[in-house]
Amino acid sequence: MIMDGQCGAFNPLLLECLKDISGNIAHELDMDSKGEIDKQMLMNVTEEIIEDKISDQSSYSSKLLEAEHEKRVFFTSDIKEIQFEYDAQVETVSLSEYGAKLLGYESSVIYPYREKNEFLGDKGAELISKLRSTTAAAPDITPYETDITYNGKTSRYKIIARSLWTKDNPPKYIGALGRIIDTGSEEKN
């Protein structure tokens, strides 16, 4: 009907395209009338839906992590203690803003094994040793007090820390987090 001009005038290019795909159109119409589903089309649609879901979940997870970080910064910004996170994978220590300022670091991320710094001095090795001796079932170290010297001033500090482990079986040590609190004792020389 279209080719014979019974349905009005059509662009000659459109008519040529319709002639080229006429076999496909007949096949598709025949499949639809039988209720068959084009499996390739169904797979393509399924893949698109899955990709969208994965992308949405990844974006959502990323936003949750950002929100958790902002909450932590907000709740800890006024606390006058050194807070730290140790990442065993990249061997970095992330300090709270207060901790970095108190210790005289320009950045809140330090590399205790790669550059000369005095983060906890010899007490750092003691702390890391205690943390590495914990287990996933018992990740906390017993809080303890020790003398630490910063910038020539020795003071008594309480150290509270916990090791971090994966949920794998068996769990793997991935780092630690903790607090170093000045107990307010007198300066020692």
Secondary structure, 3 states (H helix, E strand, C coil): CCCCCCCCCCCHHHHHHHHHCHHHHHHHHHHHHHCCCCHHHHHHHHHHHHHHHHHHHHHHHHHHHHHHHHHHHHHHCCCCCEEEEEECCCCEEEECHHHHHHHCCCCCEECCCCCCCCCCCHHHHHHHHHHHCCCCCCCECCCEEEEEEECCEEEEEEEEEEEEECCCCCCCEEEEEEEEEECCCCCEC
